[in-house]
């Protein structure tokens, strides 16, 4: 049992995202239009013989009759039984003005390749007590870790008229490590050993990779109605909210994670503000296939459901840019409220043995869960052409009435959680200057159980002193989980929080940084970060001080379609990461990270 299975700093708040209706564009867009009636522009050919003309006419008539028959074969629902035409469509469907409505198709996204060189991320401190392994994978000969991966992302948009749009996000070869899916994995009679591979194969889930080569992440529709905005489907966060501590769509070139949820959202203009209301199907429980029909949810009582409300004074990126170019001061702010709940649960659905397809729910499969969580997130932005002050803070509270994973066994003590955190950023750059400086202060509440509680192994029951990670609950002695975790995409460094631990949690940190534009296309930047644990008992060494990290980087933008980013990091661990059991002091770690991005 993990410490916080149902609430964390980035969970239930994802029921809400904001969007400037239908105009969010993260990358440059090249639009191709397909207009209704385009076939009418094809050149006409005069018949030379009467027989071919009669034959073509006969084939067209037969095709029309066949399609007409197929249309009527659809049944008598949707008002077709009372419609003389037998279609069930309203009369205005045949309005020439509507039938000639233009349809625009646009595509944008990127292809990226990342290369990373890692040295000493195990910090030379030996294994942890509970797992018996190092805190980061270490090659057997102690050499460097040299790895590269790729992603091809496409964001598709089908714009129908001026108010209706359908979106889809498709990732191909998503974070596939280069060389990881060779011919011969699994082995076959043509390639008995991997050294004889003849090339790479497409990734296939469950065979040679965790995911298929094509991953459809989003698919949803939106419409601008006379009274507001409506979006329905599987979507990500509809906009980058605040600094990204809670809601984060994962749109940046170097992002790995991104919010995805099945929801219905409605937006309204209210006294100069944007009001958004959303309902989310967070989890539906076991489904069942009906003969000759689609699958259905077997029991709504085991659903995990979320509702969210947001109100904001929000300028989309284009409007913000125009105001700053005009020398104006911009003030934006907003609040998100999210509530999630679950009445009953089917633990066997997500157990290691799994749940067989179309298995019926029995009375003894259910656990009376009685779980709920509340998240409140507030954001403020003050920005001028030369100064930016931005802050975001959130509070999360949750309770799981019965944390049992075994039907028929009830845990009488509830599992509770109270989490608090926030970030404040300052940035200063004189007008028309080539340099800038900034600072950041962050806080994420912690828990006094050993370890940080980010990715606890499923088979680990409890943690002990000296562990870097692990479950934060030790039932019945400890039933609280108070370590807030920032969104995985909110990155403040290259090594410790991003790669060794995975998320910012149980920490207070300060960061100073600056940049220098060497040329209009080449920027150099550097930062220094000091991290300190909130709870000394969470650290392996039992001391608050975690370490200091220095990061430097170069970013080169070649035209609008290609960019290179290179970042170097050096992490110097302090006493909080010492291995007291083996009396080993932690050693520094180094990393070099390069991203090549082709943006379209």
C-alpha positions in Angstrom: 0.0 0.0 0.0 1.5 3.4 -1.0 1.1 6.3 1.3 -1.1 8.3 -0.9 -3.0 6.3 -3.5 -5.8 8.7 -4.2 -4.6 12.2 -3.6 -1.4 14.1 -4.2 -0.3 17.5 -5.3 -1.1 16.7 -8.9 -4.1 14.4 -8.9 -7.6 15.6 -8.2 -7.0 19.1 -9.4 -6.6 17.8 -13.0 -10.4 17.9 -13.4 -10.0 21.5 -14.4 -8.0 23.3 -17.1 -8.5 26.7 -18.8 -8.4 27.6 -22.4 -8.8 30.6 -24.6 -11.5 29.0 -26.6 -10.1 27.1 -29.6 -7.0 29.3 -30.1 -4.3 27.7 -28.0 -1.3 27.1 -30.2 1.9 25.9 -28.6 3.9 25.7 -31.9 3.8 27.2 -35.3 0.9 26.1 -37.4 0.8 25.5 -41.2 -2.8 25.1 -42.3 -4.2 23.1 -45.2 -7.8 23.6 -46.1 -10.3 21.1 -47.5 -13.4 22.8 -48.8 -16.7 21.1 -49.4 -17.5 20.6 -53.1 -13.8 20.5 -54.1 -14.5 17.6 -56.3 -16.5 19.9 -58.5 -13.3 21.5 -59.7 -12.1 18.4 -61.5 -11.8 18.8 -65.2 -14.7 17.5 -67.2 -14.2 15.0 -70.0 -16.5 14.6 -73.0 -17.7 11.1 -73.8 -16.5 9.7 -77.1 -18.9 6.8 -77.3 -22.5 6.3 -76.2 -21.9 2.8 -74.8 -19.4 3.9 -72.2 -21.6 6.8 -71.2 -24.6 4.4 -70.6 -22.3 2.0 -68.7 -21.0 4.8 -66.5 -24.5 6.0 -65.9 -25.7 2.6 -64.9 -22.8 2.1 -62.5 -23.4 5.5 -60.8 -27.1 4.7 -60.5 -26.3 1.3 -58.9 -23.9 2.8 -56.5 -26.4 5.5 -55.5 -29.1 2.9 -54.9 -26.7 0.8 -52.9 -25.7 3.6 -50.6 -29.3 4.7 -50.3 -30.3 1.3 -49.2 -27.4 1.2 -46.6 -28.7 4.4 -45.2 -32.1 3.1 -44.6 -30.7 -0.1 -43.1 -29.4 1.9 -40.2 -32.7 1.5 -38.3 -35.6 3.7 -37.3 -34.1 5.6 -34.4 -33.3 9.3 -34.2 -36.7 10.3 -35.5 -36.3 8.4 -38.8 -39.6 6.5 -38.2 -41.6 9.8 -38.2 -39.6 11.5 -41.1 -41.0 11.1 -44.6 -37.5 11.1 -45.9 -36.6 8.3 -43.5 -33.4 10.0 -42.5 -34.2 11.4 -39.1 -32.2 14.6 -39.9 -33.6 18.1 -39.3 -34.6 20.0 -42.4 -31.9 22.6 -42.0 -29.3 19.9 -42.7 -30.0 20.4 -46.3 -29.5 24.2 -46.2 -27.0 24.9 -49.0 -25.3 27.5 -46.7 -24.6 24.8 -44.1 -23.6 22.1 -46.5 -21.0 24.4 -48.1 -19.4 25.2 -44.7 -15.6 25.1 -45.0 -13.5 22.6 -43.1 -9.9 23.4 -42.2 -7.4 20.8 -41.1 -4.2 21.8 -39.3 -1.3 19.9 -37.9 1.5 21.0 -35.7 3.9 19.3 -33.2 7.6 18.3 -33.2 10.1 15.5 -33.6 12.7 15.4 -30.8 15.7 13.3 -30.1 17.3 13.4 -26.6 20.8 12.3 -25.7 21.8 12.0 -22.0 25.1 11.2 -20.3 24.9 10.4 -16.6 27.7 9.8 -14.1 27.5 8.8 -10.5 23.7 9.3 -10.0 23.8 6.5 -7.4 25.9 9.1 -5.4 28.4 6.3 -4.4 26.5 5.7 -1.2 25.8 2.0 -1.6 22.4 0.2 -1.3 19.4 1.3 0.8 18.3 -0.9 3.7 14.8 -1.9 2.5 15.4 -2.5 -1.2 19.1 -3.6 -1.1 19.7 -1.6 -4.3 21.3 1.7 -5.1 19.1 4.8 -5.3 19.8 5.0 -9.1 20.8 2.3 -11.6 24.5 1.7 -11.8 26.4 -0.1 -14.5 28.2 -3.2 -13.3 31.6 -1.8 -14.2 30.8 1.7 -12.8 31.0 3.3 -16.2 28.8 6.2 -17.5 25.2 5.7 -18.5 24.8 6.8 -22.2 21.3 6.8 -23.5 19.1 8.4 -26.2 15.4 8.4 -26.9 12.9 10.0 -29.3 9.3 11.1 -29.8 7.2 12.2 -32.8 4.3 14.3 -31.6 1.4 15.5 -33.8 -1.4 17.7 -32.6 -4.3 17.5 -35.1 -7.1 20.0 -35.4 -10.2 19.7 -37.6 -12.0 23.1 -37.7 -15.6 23.1 -38.9 -16.9 26.5 -39.6 -16.0 29.1 -37.0 -17.2 27.5 -33.8 -16.6 23.7 -33.9 -13.3 22.0 -33.6 -12.1 18.4 -33.0 -8.6 17.8 -31.6 -6.3 14.8 -31.3 -2.8 14.3 -30.0 -0.9 11.4 -31.4 2.6 10.4 -30.1 4.7 8.0 -32.2 7.7 6.2 -30.9 7.0 7.9 -27.6 10.2 8.0 -25.5 11.5 4.9 -27.3 15.1 4.4 -26.4 17.2 4.2 -29.6 18.1 0.6 -30.4 15.7 -0.8 -27.8 13.4 -2.7 -30.2 15.7 -4.7 -32.5 14.8 -7.6 -34.7 15.3 -10.7 -32.5 13.5 -9.3 -29.4 12.0 -11.8 -28.7 14.4 -14.2 -30.3 13.4 -16.1 -33.4 14.8 -18.6 -35.9 16.2 -15.8 -38.0 17.9 -14.0 -35.1 18.9 -16.5 -32.4 21.1 -13.9 -30.7 20.7 -10.1 -30.5 24.1 -9.5 -32.1 22.7 -10.8 -35.4 19.9 -8.3 -35.5 19.0 -7.0 -38.9 17.5 -3.7 -37.8 14.7 -2.2 -35.6 11.1 -3.3 -35.4 8.1 -1.2 -34.6 7.4 -1.2 -30.8 4.5 -3.4 -29.8 3.1 -3.4 -26.3 3.7 -6.6 -24.4 6.2 -7.9 -26.9 9.2 -5.7 -27.3 8.1 -2.4 -25.6 5.8 -1.0 -22.9 3.8 1.0 -25.5 2.8 0.5 -29.1 4.5 2.6 -31.8 1.5 4.8 -32.1 -0.1 6.3 -28.9 -3.4 8.3 -29.3 -3.3 10.5 -26.1 -6.1 13.0 -26.8 -9.3 13.0 -28.8 -12.0 15.5 -28.0 -14.3 18.1 -29.5 -15.1 21.6 -28.6 -17.8 24.1 -29.7 -18.3 27.8 -29.0 -22.0 28.1 -28.1 -24.1 31.4 -27.8 -23.8 31.1 -24.0 -20.4 29.6 -23.5 -17.7 27.0 -24.4 -18.2 23.2 -24.4 -15.5 20.6 -24.6 -16.1 16.8 -24.3 -13.7 13.8 -24.6 -10.3 12.6 -23.6 -8.2 15.7 -23.2 -5.2 17.1 -21.5 -5.0 20.2 -19.3 -6.6 22.7 -21.6 -4.0 25.3 -20.9 -0.8 25.7 -18.8 -2.3 26.9 -15.5 0.0 29.1 -13.4 3.5 27.7 -12.9 2.4 24.1 -13.5 2.6 22.8 -9.9 -0.9 21.2 -10.2 -2.2 21.3 -13.8 0.3 20.7 -16.6 -0.5 19.7 -20.2 3.1 18.5 -20.9 3.4 20.7 -24.1 7.0 21.7 -23.7 9.7 20.1 -26.0 11.5 18.3 -23.1 8.4 17.3 -21.1 7.7 13.6 -20.4 4.4 13.6 -18.4 1.2 15.4 -19.2 -2.4 15.4 -17.8 -4.9 13.3 -19.6 -8.5 12.8 -18.5 -12.0 11.9 -19.7 -14.1 15.0 -19.0 -16.8 17.4 -20.0 -16.0 21.0 -19.4 -18.0 24.2 -19.9 -16.6 27.7 -19.9 -18.5 31.0 -19.4 -17.6 34.7 -19.5 -18.5 36.3 -16.1 -17.8 39.9 -15.3 -14.6 40.0 -17.2 -13.5 36.6 -15.9 -13.5 33.1 -17.2 -15.6 30.6 -15.3 -14.9 26.9 -16.0 -16.9 23.9 -14.7 -15.8 20.4 -15.4 -16.8 16.8 -14.6 -14.3 14.0 -14.9 -14.6 10.3 -15.2 -11.4 9.5 -13.4 -11.9 5.7 -13.3 -15.0 3.7 -14.2 -14.3 0.3 -12.7 -14.9 -3.0 -14.6 -16.6 -2.9 -17.9 -18.8 -5.5 -19.7 -19.3 -6.0 -23.4 -22.9 -6.3 -24.5 -23.5 -8.6 -27.4 -23.5 -6.7 -30.7 -23.0 -3.4 -28.8 -20.4 -1.3 -27.1 -19.0 -2.0 -23.6 -20.8 -0.6 -20.5 -19.7 0.3 -16.9 -20.9 -2.6 -14.7 -21.5 -0.7 -11.5 -21.4 3.1 -11.3 -20.8 2.9 -7.5 -17.2 1.9 -7.9 -16.4 4.9 -10.2 -13.8 7.5 -9.2 -15.4 10.8 -10.1 -14.1 14.4 -9.9 -15.6 17.8 -10.3 -13.7 21.1 -10.7 -14.5 24.8 -10.8 -12.1 27.5 -11.8 -12.4 31.2 -12.1 -9.7 33.3 -13.6 -8.7 36.6 -15.1 -6.5 35.1 -17.8 -4.7 36.4 -20.8 -3.9 33.8 -23.4 -0.3 33.9 -24.7 -1.0 36.0 -27.9 -2.9 38.6 -25.9 -0.2 38.7 -23.2 2.4 39.2 -25.8 0.5 42.1 -27.4 0.1 43.9 -24.1 3.7 43.6 -23.2 4.8 44.8 -26.6 2.6 47.9 -26.0 4.4 48.5 -22.7 1.3 47.6 -20.5 1.3 46.0 -17.1 -0.5 42.7 -16.9 -2.2 41.3 -13.8 -3.7 37.8 -14.0 -5.0 35.6 -11.3 -7.2 32.6 -10.7 -8.5 29.9 -8.3 -9.2 26.2 -8.9 -11.3 24.1 -6.6 -11.5 20.3 -7.2 -13.4 17.5 -5.4 -12.9 13.8 -6.0 -14.8 10.9 -4.5 -15.3 7.1 -4.6 -17.9 5.1 -2.7 -16.9 1.5 -3.5 -13.9 -0.2 -5.1 -13.0 -3.4 -6.9 -9.3 -4.0 -5.8 -9.0 -7.1 -8.0 -9.3 -4.8 -11.1 -5.8 -3.4 -10.5 -4.3 -6.3 -8.6 -1.1 -7.9 -10.1 -3.1 -10.9 -11.3 -5.4 -8.5 -13.2 -9.1 -8.7 -14.0 -10.2 -11.0 -16.9 -12.0 -9.5 -19.8 -15.8 -9.2 -19.3 -15.5 -10.8 -15.8 -18.8 -10.2 -13.9 -18.7 -8.4 -10.5 -19.6 -10.6 -7.6 -20.9 -9.5 -4.3 -17.6 -10.4 -2.5 -15.4 -8.4 -4.9 -16.3 -4.9 -3.6 -14.7 -2.9 -0.8 -16.6 0.0 0.8 -13.9 2.6 0.1 -15.6 5.9 1.2 -12.7 8.1 -0.2 -12.7 11.8 -1.0 -10.2 14.6 -1.7 -10.3 18.4 -2.0 -7.7 20.5 -3.7 -7.6 24.4 -3.8 -5.0 26.1 -6.0 -4.5 29.8 -6.3 -2.3 31.6 -8.9 -1.2 35.3 -9.3 0.9 37.0 -12.0 2.2 40.6 -12.2 4.1 41.2 -15.4 5.7 44.2 -17.2 8.1 44.3 -20.1 11.0 44.2 -17.7 9.7 42.5 -14.5 7.7 39.4 -13.6 6.3 38.3 -10.2 4.4 35.0 -10.3 3.3 32.8 -7.5 1.2 29.6 -7.1 0.1 27.8 -4.0 -2.1 24.8 -3.3 -3.7 23.0 -0.4 -4.9 19.4 -0.6 -6.9 17.3 1.9 -8.1 13.7 1.6 -9.4 10.8 3.5 -9.8 7.1 2.6 -12.4 5.6 5.0 -11.3 2.0 4.3 -7.8 1.5 2.8 -8.1 -2.3 2.6 -7.1 -4.0 -0.7 -8.8 -7.3 0.4 -12.6 -7.7 0.0 -14.2 -8.7 3.3 -11.4 -7.1 5.4 -12.1 -3.6 6.6 -9.5 -1.2 8.1 -11.2 0.7 10.8 -8.8 3.6 10.9 -9.1 6.0 8.0 -6.1 7.1 6.0 -5.8 10.9 6.0 -3.7 13.5 4.2 -3.1 17.3 4.5 -0.7 18.8 2.0 0.5 22.3 1.4 2.9 23.9 -1.0 3.7 26.8 -3.3 6.3 28.6 -5.4 7.2 32.3 -5.8 9.3 33.5 -8.8 10.9 36.8 -9.5 12.5 37.8 -12.9 14.1 41.1 -13.9 15.5 42.1 -17.4 15.9 45.7 -18.5 14.1 46.8 -21.7 16.0 45.9 -24.8 18.7 44.1 -22.8 20.6 40.9 -23.5 20.7 39.7 -19.9 18.3 38.9 -17.1 18.3 37.6 -13.5 15.7 35.7 -11.5 15.0 33.9 -8.2 12.7 31.2 -7.0 11.6 30.0 -3.6 9.6 26.7 -3.3 8.0 24.7 -0.5 6.3 21.3 -0.5 5.0 19.8 2.7 6.6 16.6 4.0 5.9 13.6 6.1 7.9 12.3 9.0 8.0 8.7 7.8 11.4 7.6 6.4 11.8 8.1 2.7 10.2 10.7 0.4 7.2 8.7 -0.8 7.4 9.4 -4.6 7.6 5.9 -6.2 7.2 3.3 -3.5 7.8 -0.3 -4.6 4.5 -2.2 -4.6 5.9 -5.1 -2.6 7.5 -2.9 0.1 5.2 -2.7 3.1 7.0 0.0 5.1 10.2 2.1 5.1 13.0 2.3 7.6 15.7 4.8 8.4 18.2 5.1 5.6 15.6 4.6 2.8 15.4 7.3 0.1 11.9 6.3 -1.0 9.1 4.0 0.0 5.5 3.9 1.4 4.7 6.6 3.9 2.0 4.7 5.8 2.6 2.0 8.4 -0.9 0.9 9.4 -2.1 1.1 12.1 0.8 3.0 13.7 0.9 5.7 10.9 -2.2 6.5 8.9 -1.2 9.9 7.5 0.3 11.0 4.2 1.3 14.7 4.2 4.0 14.9 1.5 2.9 17.1 -1.3 4.3 16.2 -4.7 4.6 18.8 -7.4 3.7 17.8 -11.0 6.4 15.6 -12.6 6.7 18.2 -15.4 7.6 21.0 -12.9 11.4 20.7 -13.0 13.8 22.8 -11.0 17.0 21.0 -11.8 18.6 18.3 -14.0 19.8 15.7 -11.6 18.4 15.2 -8.0 14.7 16.2 -8.2 14.3 15.3 -11.9 16.2 12.0 -12.2 17.1 10.6 -8.8 13.9 11.3 -6.9 11.5 12.1 -9.8 9.4 14.9 -8.3 9.7 17.8 -5.9 8.3 16.8 -2.5 9.0 17.3 1.2 11.3 20.2 0.4 12.2 23.8 0.8 14.5 25.2 -1.9 15.9 28.4 -3.2 17.2 29.0 -6.7 19.1 31.9 -8.3 19.6 32.1 -12.1 20.4 34.3 -15.0 20.8 34.4 -18.8 22.9 36.1 -21.4 21.9 36.4 -25.1 25.1 35.9 -26.9 23.4 36.4 -30.3 19.7 36.8 -31.1 19.4 33.0 -31.6 21.9 31.8 -29.0 21.2 32.0 -25.2 23.5 31.0 -22.3 21.9 30.5 -18.9 23.1 29.3 -15.5 21.4 28.6 -12.1 22.3 27.4 -8.6 19.9 25.5 -6.4 20.0 24.7 -2.7 17.6 22.0 -1.4 16.6 21.2 2.1 14.1 18.5 3.4 11.2 19.6 5.5 11.3 16.5 7.6 14.8 15.4 8.6 13.5 11.9 9.2 12.6 11.6 5.5 16.2 11.8 4.4 18.5 8.7 4.4 21.1 10.6 6.6 18.6 12.0 9.1 19.7 15.6 8.3 17.7 18.4 6.6 20.4 19.4 4.1 20.1 17.6 0.8 22.5 19.2 -1.6 23.5 22.0 -4.0 23.1 21.7 -7.8 24.6 23.9 -10.5 23.1 23.8 -13.9 24.3 25.6 -17.1 23.0 25.5 -20.6 22.9 26.7 -24.2 19.9 27.1 -26.4 20.2 27.7 -30.1 17.2 28.5 -32.3 17.8 28.0 -36.0 14.9 29.7 -37.8 11.5 28.6 -36.4 11.7 24.9 -37.2 14.9 23.7 -35.4 16.4 24.2 -32.0 19.2 22.6 -29.9 19.3 22.6 -26.1 22.3 21.4 -24.1 22.3 21.4 -20.3 25.1 20.4 -18.0 24.5 19.7 -14.3 26.6 19.0 -11.2 25.0 17.9 -8.0 26.9 18.1 -4.7 25.0 16.0 -2.1 25.1 17.0 1.6 24.7 15.1 4.9 21.0 14.3 4.3 22.0 11.8 1.6 24.7 10.1 3.7 24.5 6.3 4.2 24.9 6.1 8.0 24.5 2.3 8.0 27.6 1.7 5.8 29.3 4.9 6.9 29.5 6.2 3.3 29.5 9.9 2.4 27.6 10.7 -0.8 29.7 11.6 -3.9 28.9 14.3 -6.5 26.9 13.4 -9.7 27.2 14.8 -13.2 24.8 14.9 -16.2 24.9 16.2 -19.7 21.5 16.4 -21.5 21.0 17.4 -25.2 17.7 17.9 -27.0 17.3 18.3 -30.8 13.9 19.4 -31.8 12.3 19.8 -35.2 9.2 21.9 -34.7 6.3 22.3 -37.1 
